[in-house]
Every structure is written in structure tokens, then in C-alpha cells.
């Protein structure tokens, strides 16, 4: 009987997927182990690199600073009351002292440092710690270019500056370089885990773009979107954005970015001969994926997609290669964007590049490499340089004329990759040929 149940699970595609997702308890353990590595190994390096010897992160319950959310232990789902974290870097020992001006420890890593008998007012306790440490630079999460690094709310900023001794006020700086570095940097343990996330994402897309899920003439794009959502729920996973499924086909409709991203028909019936596109990602172990792939729905008698569509697909693969060849430490997002666009155009490709960092957020902190409506460069975040040990969604498209359809199509690809400081690699490979939906 047990063998029969296992067989049913296998043929329904559940066994291989669910086996990759840890139990809630095991996920909690891994998250806390990764967080320990980030605090003890990564944070001292980043504080030394940025020259910020004290980082103060303050957040109110249910109005959490994006950075603080990444620092909480796995069993904390939000800040508690007003949560104050202080990180003090010692250049002699190259270590970081971690303190919580709180009633209790914030997990195992950050010990409570509030003597409520001596300082009934939490802010007084914070100021006493700052005065004792006498830092050269006090970093606060205030940023013009990154929402991720702009998490200190107006009320707490005003209270902080009002309470801070006058002699220390000139030492307050934006913690943007440190906050962005903290968010964008991937650790060794995270990169051991990341391939599993990408594989799960790829496996789910491959299952969705198959006759197991799609019946042409019956299944709609919205059916497929909700299949993705339900699949994640059944596996105990979540996503950071609602998936999208779009169709390009032999009709009079031309490609338009706004239509593709936000105004696409919701209930477009999938038909033989359609070129399908999905934008899909998962959240697991506090990391995120972001993937776009294509499938072709075979017509009766076809065994492969038309050669013209396969050629269009190859152009976008080539555009990926052109962009990732630009990855060099210290180059800004705008420099990489403009160089890649120029190279692509010289090869006869019609490109659009809108690549972004990836990690603790889907659209993460780090160098922005174009936006679909800003192909001349992105002020601010596009001027940020590339650092080693960072992850990216290589997101782009190229336009190609399809003679059989009498119009241009866009092959929109997105695959997740890692830059180690010397080379770029795809974390779990990339799509190099169209998925085929064969239903007959």
C-alpha cells in the first residue's frame, strides 16, 4: 500500500517538489544559522569597509525598517514596541558588539542592554550607550536613493536628534552605504542554499508549462496564474509578487511594455501556436527568486517551435551574455547598462535591459542596471558600484521580427545569478531553449 501511495505522489509531481522544502522548524534553524554568519562574519567586514563604526537601527512594531526585518530572529515576525539595535565596530579586534536597547534579548545574537532601573526612559538608555562608545560616525537609516535604507521614520529621527548630546550631533551620517551593503551581500551559507530556491522555481515553471496543467482552448492565462499561487501554498512556500502569464501570438496586437507589465488581459484563452511568458518568483529561507521564461504551445503536427521564434530566443540569450560580460568590480549599474546596450546594438540586437539586485528582497538594494522606461541610465541607484558576493536577476528582452506573424515579438528573460568578484555565474542555470507544451 505504501509503495502505491509513493507511486501516486510521483506521477502527480509532488514528491520531488515537497522534498526540497524544509519543515517550519528546520527552516527556522537554517534562517538563524545564516543570520549568525551574517552578524559575525559579514557585518564586521562591511562596517570596516564603509567606515561607519556605530550603526543604530530603530523601528516601531508593524512599521518595520526593511533592514531591521532582515536582522530579527526567525521566531520574531515583527519588531516589539520600539526596537532599538546598536552595532558598534571595534577596529582593533575587528568585531562588532551587538546590543538591544530592549527589555529582552533579540534572539541569541543580540543581548538586551537596557537597565530599566537606571534608565526608565528607553531613549536615555540609548544615549548613554552611544556616549560610552563615543563613535566617530553614527549611521542612521536615512537614504534618498534606496527605500530599503530609508527605514527610520520621521518621529524616531526627530526624537533621536533631540535626545542626542550636542557634541555628537555632527557625527550622525546616512547609513545608506552600510545598509545597502548589508542587504546586497550574500554569504557562503546563503549561496549553498540559493541553488535550491532556483531549482524549485524552475521545476514549478516546467510543470506549469506542460500538458499536465495546460489544455489549449480550455486553460486561460489567469487559470495558470492562480495555479502558480496554489502550487506555492501546497508546498508551504510563498512569493513576494503576484505571478503573471502573458501571450504573444499571430494577431494584430503589438508588444507594449505597459500592456505586458500591468494591462495584459486577465483571462486570455491559451491556444495552439501561442508563445507563453511567465514572471514568477518564490520566497524561502528569507531569500527570493525572480524568473521569466517562455514556452511554445505546439500545433497539431508540430514537433518544435518555428525557427524564427527560436532565433528570437537566441538573441535574448546573447543579450544575457553581453550584459554579464560587463560585470566588473567597481563598475556602476549605468556604466554596465550603456556598454551592454551599445554592444548589443552593434550586433544587430534590439535590446532593453532592466536588471536588478536580488536577495533579501526581490527588487533588492545595490546597483540598478537599467529600468524598462529608463534605458539611458538610472540616477542614484544606477550610479552605485558593483561589489563582489552579490546576486542579480538578469532581466531583459530583445525584439525580433517574425515573418510568419508579420510583427515583432519580445523574448523577455529573467534568470538569477551571482557575481563572486571575478566571474558571473547563473545560480541554477538559465533557459536556453523554449519549453514545449505538447497536448496531443
Buried (B, 14 or more C-beta within 10 A) or exposed (E): EEEEEEEEBEEEBBEEBEEBBBEEEEBBEBBBEBBBBBBEEBBBBBBBEBBBBBBBBBBBEEEBBBBBBBBBBBEBEBBBEBBBBBBBBEEEEEBBBBBBBBEEEBBEBBBBBBEEEEBEEBBBBBBBBBEEBEBEBBBBBBBEBBEBBBBBBEEBBEBBEEEBEEEBEEBBBBBBBBBBBBBBBBBEBBBEBBBBBBBBBBBBBBBBBBBBBBEBEEBBBBBBBEBBBEBBEEBEBEBEEEBBBBBBBBEEEEBEBEEBBEEBEEEBBBBBBBBBBBBBBBBBBBBBBBBBBBBBBBBEEBEEBBEBBBEBBBBBBBBBBBBBEBBBEEBBBBBBBBBBBEBBEEEEBBBBBBBBBBBBBBBBBBBBBBBBEBBEBBEEBBBBBBBEBBBBBBBBBBBBEBEEBEBBBBBBBBBBBBBBEEEBEBBBBBBEEBBBBEBE
